[in-house]
Amino acid sequence: MCYTKIIMLFKEVLDQLNISAQCKKYNLSLWQCPQFLFLIMGIVIIVSALTAYNIGTRHIEDPLMVSLIVLVLVAVLFVLTFVITQGYERLAEANRMKSEFISVATHQLRSPLSNLRWVIELLMSEKSGQTKKEQTDYFGILKENINRMQDLISELLTVSRIEAAKLPVRKKDFSIKELIEDLISEYRPFIEASNVKISFNARGNLPQVFSDPLHLRLVIENLLDNAIRYIKDRGGVEIELFKKGKNICFSIKDTGVGIPEMDKKYIFRKFFRSRNVLKYQTQGAGLGLYISKAIIKRLGGKIFFKSKEGVGSTFWFTLPIKK
């Protein structure tokens, strides 16, 4: 029994020393991982101890006093390192559990919502018999709210996969120009209902790109939806697509409410919505731009923006053309 406990303890120590595995467990980068930070702090402590010893031997005659100073310094630094690392580890574990909870909860919510939507569509159809107009209107409201909940669930699942580094990327050659044209065509009713004028300019003979069309479609859809939604009392959206060096550049400019200067540094954070947008009470959970930035980064590109409150915003991203 004692031998077994020693082996288990030894394995536990080895697991703790496997920094790469620990970082993967918490879905953290190397410089955010508690075990790696502890290792760095250990190196700092050793260097500090050696430096203090060298200084002490030169300026303090009593070697016992030098040793005591070095030991006290090492002990204090080790205690501080342990406390800090433990705090990071608790935060990392809480973050991992939160991501797992979101993933499980959203998966569990999907099925009942899909079933509820199917029942409402059946009740609204002619197959259920004669339905009063007032009932049909209520069913329409229910269906709209179900669609909004399903969109939120899809976004939360995407965020969960991004944080767990499990977002699948399936790259292939395709035309971004055709993808944008399809999206504009799908959004045409929303564009007309919002009294927005939209223009799309694809400069020159653009090559195909090697990327993930589904993820890229989600990014462009988020940017297009935001551009239209945050325009008040008519306005315009200008979309441009052009080649720059070895990259394809996508740009979307709107004449919407813009982003306040103090909010710009938070614009790609999860669940963040600008304060001037909240007063319009537009739907959204503040996940679209976070997801868009994460996807573009995963596809090897970069995303930027510039904005002025009351004037409008421009978002653009670049993607490599070749593999």
C-alpha positions as CSV (number, residue, x, y, z in Angstrom):
1,M,0.0,0.0,0.0
2,C,2.8,2.4,0.9
3,Y,4.6,1.6,-2.3
4,T,1.5,2.3,-4.3
5,K,1.1,5.7,-2.6
6,I,4.7,6.6,-3.4
7,I,4.3,5.7,-7.0
8,M,1.0,7.8,-7.2
9,L,2.8,10.7,-5.5
10,F,5.7,10.4,-8.0
11,K,3.3,10.4,-10.9
12,E,1.5,13.5,-9.6
13,V,4.8,15.3,-9.3
14,L,5.8,14.3,-12.9
15,D,2.4,15.6,-14.1
16,Q,3.0,18.9,-12.4
17,L,6.4,19.1,-14.0
18,N,4.9,18.6,-17.4
19,I,4.3,22.3,-18.1
20,S,3.0,21.7,-21.6
21,A,0.3,19.3,-20.4
22,Q,-0.8,21.7,-17.6
23,C,-1.1,24.6,-20.0
24,K,-3.2,22.5,-22.3
25,K,-5.4,21.4,-19.4
26,Y,-6.3,25.0,-18.6
27,N,-6.5,26.1,-22.3
28,L,-3.8,28.8,-21.6
29,S,-0.9,30.1,-23.5
30,L,2.6,29.4,-22.1
31,W,3.0,32.9,-20.6
32,Q,-0.4,32.6,-18.9
33,C,0.2,29.1,-17.4
34,P,0.8,29.0,-13.6
35,Q,3.4,26.2,-13.8
36,F,5.4,28.1,-16.4
37,L,5.2,31.3,-14.4
38,F,6.4,29.3,-11.3
39,L,9.4,28.1,-13.3
40,I,10.3,31.6,-14.4
41,M,9.9,32.9,-10.8
42,G,12.2,30.1,-9.7
43,I,14.9,31.2,-12.1
44,V,14.4,34.8,-10.9
45,I,14.8,33.7,-7.3
46,I,18.0,31.8,-8.0
47,V,19.5,34.7,-9.9
48,S,18.4,37.1,-7.1
49,A,19.9,34.8,-4.4
50,L,23.3,34.6,-6.3
51,T,23.3,38.4,-6.9
52,A,22.5,39.0,-3.2
53,Y,25.3,36.6,-2.1
54,N,27.9,38.3,-4.4
55,I,26.9,41.7,-3.1
56,G,26.9,40.5,0.5
57,T,30.3,38.9,0.4
58,R,31.8,42.1,-0.9
59,H,30.2,44.5,1.6
60,I,29.5,42.3,4.6
61,E,32.4,40.7,6.5
62,D,30.4,38.1,8.5
63,P,29.6,35.1,6.1
64,L,26.9,33.9,8.5
65,M,25.0,37.2,8.1
66,V,25.4,36.9,4.3
67,S,23.9,33.4,4.3
68,L,21.1,34.5,6.6
69,I,20.2,37.4,4.3
70,V,20.2,35.2,1.2
71,L,18.0,32.5,2.9
72,V,15.5,35.1,4.1
73,L,15.3,36.7,0.6
74,V,14.9,33.2,-1.0
75,A,12.2,32.2,1.5
76,V,10.2,35.5,1.0
77,L,10.4,35.2,-2.8
78,F,9.4,31.6,-2.8
79,V,6.3,32.3,-0.6
80,L,5.3,35.2,-2.8
81,T,5.7,33.0,-5.9
82,F,3.7,30.2,-4.4
83,V,0.8,32.5,-3.4
84,I,0.8,34.2,-6.8
85,T,0.9,30.9,-8.7
86,Q,-1.9,29.4,-6.6
87,G,-4.0,32.4,-7.4
88,Y,-3.4,32.0,-11.1
89,E,-4.1,28.3,-10.9
90,R,-7.5,28.9,-9.2
91,L,-8.4,31.4,-11.9
92,A,-7.3,29.1,-14.6
93,E,-9.3,26.2,-13.2
94,A,-12.4,28.5,-12.8
95,N,-12.0,29.6,-16.4
96,R,-11.8,26.0,-17.6
97,M,-14.9,25.0,-15.6
98,K,-16.8,28.0,-17.0
99,S,-16.0,27.0,-20.6
100,E,-17.0,23.4,-20.0
101,F,-20.3,24.6,-18.4
102,I,-21.1,26.8,-21.3
103,S,-20.4,24.0,-23.8
104,V,-22.6,21.5,-21.9
105,A,-25.4,23.9,-21.2
106,T,-25.6,25.2,-24.8
107,H,-25.6,21.7,-26.2
108,Q,-28.5,20.7,-23.8
109,L,-30.5,23.8,-24.8
110,R,-30.2,23.3,-28.5
111,S,-32.5,20.2,-28.8
112,P,-35.5,21.5,-26.8
113,L,-35.4,24.8,-28.7
114,S,-35.3,23.0,-32.1
115,N,-38.3,20.9,-31.0
116,L,-40.2,24.0,-29.8
117,R,-39.5,25.8,-33.1
118,W,-40.7,22.8,-35.1
119,V,-44.0,22.7,-33.0
120,I,-44.6,26.4,-33.6
121,E,-44.0,26.1,-37.3
122,L,-46.5,23.3,-37.4
123,L,-49.1,25.3,-35.5
124,M,-48.6,28.3,-37.9
125,S,-49.0,26.1,-40.9
126,E,-52.2,25.0,-42.6
127,K,-51.7,21.4,-41.4
128,S,-52.9,22.3,-37.9
129,G,-56.2,23.6,-39.1
130,Q,-57.7,27.1,-39.0
131,T,-55.6,29.4,-36.8
132,K,-56.8,32.9,-35.9
133,K,-54.7,35.9,-37.0
134,E,-54.0,36.9,-33.4
135,Q,-52.7,33.5,-32.6
136,T,-50.5,33.5,-35.7
137,D,-49.0,36.8,-34.6
138,Y,-48.2,35.4,-31.1
139,F,-46.6,32.3,-32.7
140,G,-44.6,34.7,-34.9
141,I,-43.2,36.5,-31.8
142,L,-42.4,33.1,-30.2
143,K,-40.6,32.0,-33.3
144,E,-38.6,35.2,-33.5
145,N,-37.4,34.9,-29.9
146,I,-36.5,31.2,-30.4
147,N,-34.4,32.2,-33.4
148,R,-32.6,34.8,-31.3
149,M,-32.0,32.2,-28.5
150,Q,-30.6,29.8,-31.1
151,D,-28.3,32.5,-32.5
152,L,-27.0,33.2,-28.9
153,I,-26.5,29.5,-28.3
154,S,-24.5,29.1,-31.5
155,E,-22.3,32.1,-30.6
156,L,-21.7,30.7,-27.1
157,L,-20.7,27.3,-28.6
158,T,-18.3,29.0,-31.0
159,V,-16.8,31.0,-28.1
160,S,-16.4,27.8,-26.0
161,R,-14.6,26.1,-28.9
162,I,-12.3,29.1,-29.5
163,E,-11.3,29.1,-25.8
164,A,-10.8,25.4,-25.8
165,A,-8.7,25.6,-29.0
166,K,-11.1,23.1,-30.6
167,L,-12.6,25.3,-33.4
168,P,-12.2,23.1,-36.5
169,V,-10.6,24.8,-39.5
170,R,-11.4,23.2,-42.9
171,K,-9.5,25.2,-45.6
172,K,-10.1,25.1,-49.3
173,D,-9.8,27.4,-52.4
174,F,-12.8,29.6,-52.9
175,S,-13.8,33.1,-54.1
176,I,-14.5,35.7,-51.3
177,K,-16.2,37.9,-53.9
178,E,-18.9,35.3,-54.6
179,L,-19.3,34.7,-50.8
180,I,-19.9,38.5,-50.2
181,E,-22.3,38.7,-53.1
182,D,-24.3,35.8,-51.7
183,L,-24.4,37.3,-48.3
184,I,-25.6,40.7,-49.6
185,S,-28.3,38.9,-51.6
186,E,-29.5,37.1,-48.4
187,Y,-29.5,40.3,-46.4
188,R,-31.4,42.3,-49.1
189,P,-34.7,42.3,-47.2
190,F,-33.0,43.5,-44.0
191,I,-31.1,46.1,-46.0
192,E,-34.3,47.5,-47.6
193,A,-36.3,47.4,-44.4
194,S,-33.5,49.4,-42.7
195,N,-33.5,52.0,-45.5
196,V,-29.8,51.5,-46.0
197,K,-27.9,51.8,-49.3
198,I,-25.2,49.3,-49.8
199,S,-22.4,49.2,-52.4
200,F,-19.8,46.5,-53.1
201,N,-16.6,47.2,-55.1
202,A,-14.3,44.3,-55.9
203,R,-11.1,45.8,-57.4
204,G,-9.4,44.1,-60.3
205,N,-9.2,40.4,-61.1
206,L,-9.1,38.9,-57.6
207,P,-7.6,35.4,-57.0
208,Q,-9.2,32.7,-54.9
209,V,-8.0,32.3,-51.3
210,F,-7.1,29.2,-49.4
211,S,-9.1,29.5,-46.2
212,D,-12.2,28.3,-44.3
213,P,-15.3,29.6,-46.2
214,L,-17.8,28.8,-43.3
215,H,-15.8,30.7,-40.7
216,L,-15.0,33.6,-43.0
217,R,-18.7,33.8,-43.9
218,L,-19.5,34.1,-40.2
219,V,-17.0,37.0,-39.8
220,I,-18.3,38.9,-42.8
221,E,-21.9,38.3,-41.7
222,N,-21.1,39.7,-38.2
223,L,-19.5,42.8,-39.7
224,L,-22.3,43.3,-42.2
225,D,-25.0,42.8,-39.6
226,N,-23.4,45.4,-37.3
227,A,-22.9,47.9,-40.1
228,I,-26.6,47.8,-41.0
229,R,-28.0,47.5,-37.5
230,Y,-26.2,50.5,-36.1
231,I,-27.2,52.9,-38.8
232,K,-30.1,55.2,-37.7
233,D,-32.4,57.1,-40.0
234,R,-31.1,56.0,-43.4
235,G,-27.4,55.7,-44.3
236,G,-24.9,53.8,-46.3
237,V,-22.6,50.8,-46.2
238,E,-19.5,50.5,-48.5
239,I,-17.8,47.2,-48.9
240,E,-14.5,46.9,-50.7
241,L,-12.4,43.9,-51.6
242,F,-8.9,44.2,-53.0
243,K,-5.5,42.5,-53.3
244,K,-2.6,43.9,-51.4
245,G,0.7,42.1,-51.8
246,K,0.2,38.5,-50.8
247,N,-3.1,39.2,-48.9
248,I,-6.7,39.8,-49.7
249,C,-8.2,42.8,-47.9
250,F,-11.8,43.2,-47.0
251,S,-13.2,46.6,-45.8
252,I,-16.6,47.6,-44.6
253,K,-17.5,51.2,-43.9
254,D,-20.8,52.5,-42.4
255,T,-22.4,55.8,-41.5
256,G,-23.7,54.5,-38.2
257,V,-23.5,55.7,-34.6
258,G,-19.7,55.1,-34.3
259,I,-17.7,54.0,-31.2
260,P,-16.9,56.4,-28.4
261,E,-13.2,57.0,-27.8
262,M,-13.3,55.5,-24.3
263,D,-14.9,52.2,-25.6
264,K,-12.5,51.5,-28.4
265,K,-10.0,49.5,-26.3
266,Y,-12.7,47.1,-25.3
267,I,-14.4,46.6,-28.7
268,F,-13.1,43.0,-29.3
269,R,-13.8,41.8,-25.8
270,K,-16.4,39.2,-25.0
271,F,-19.9,40.5,-24.0
272,F,-18.9,44.1,-24.5
273,R,-21.3,46.5,-26.1
274,S,-20.6,50.2,-26.5
275,R,-22.6,52.5,-24.3
276,N,-24.0,54.6,-27.1
277,V,-25.3,51.4,-28.8
278,L,-27.1,50.2,-25.7
279,K,-29.6,53.1,-25.7
280,Y,-30.9,51.9,-29.1
281,Q,-31.7,48.5,-27.5
282,T,-30.6,46.6,-30.5
283,Q,-30.3,42.8,-30.0
284,G,-26.9,41.2,-29.5
285,A,-24.8,39.7,-26.8
286,G,-21.5,41.4,-27.6
287,L,-19.8,38.2,-29.0
288,G,-19.7,38.9,-32.7
289,L,-16.5,41.0,-32.8
290,Y,-14.8,38.7,-30.3
291,I,-15.6,35.7,-32.5
292,S,-14.6,37.6,-35.7
293,K,-11.2,38.6,-34.3
294,A,-10.5,35.0,-33.0
295,I,-11.4,33.5,-36.4
296,I,-9.4,35.9,-38.5
297,K,-6.4,35.3,-36.2
298,R,-6.9,31.5,-36.5
299,L,-7.0,31.8,-40.3
300,G,-3.6,33.7,-40.3
301,G,-5.0,37.2,-40.8
302,K,-5.4,40.4,-38.9
303,I,-8.4,42.6,-38.2
304,F,-8.5,46.4,-37.5
305,F,-11.0,49.2,-37.1
306,K,-11.3,53.0,-36.9
307,S,-14.3,54.9,-35.8
308,K,-15.7,58.2,-34.8
309,E,-18.8,58.6,-32.6
310,G,-21.7,60.1,-34.6
311,V,-19.9,59.6,-37.9
312,G,-19.4,55.9,-38.5
313,S,-17.0,53.0,-38.4
314,T,-14.7,51.1,-40.7
315,F,-13.7,47.5,-40.1
316,W,-11.2,45.7,-42.2
317,F,-9.2,42.5,-42.2
318,T,-6.5,40.9,-44.2
319,L,-6.1,37.2,-45.2
320,P,-3.2,35.4,-46.9
321,I,-4.0,34.2,-50.4
322,K,-1.9,31.2,-50.6
323,K,-1.4,28.1,-48.3
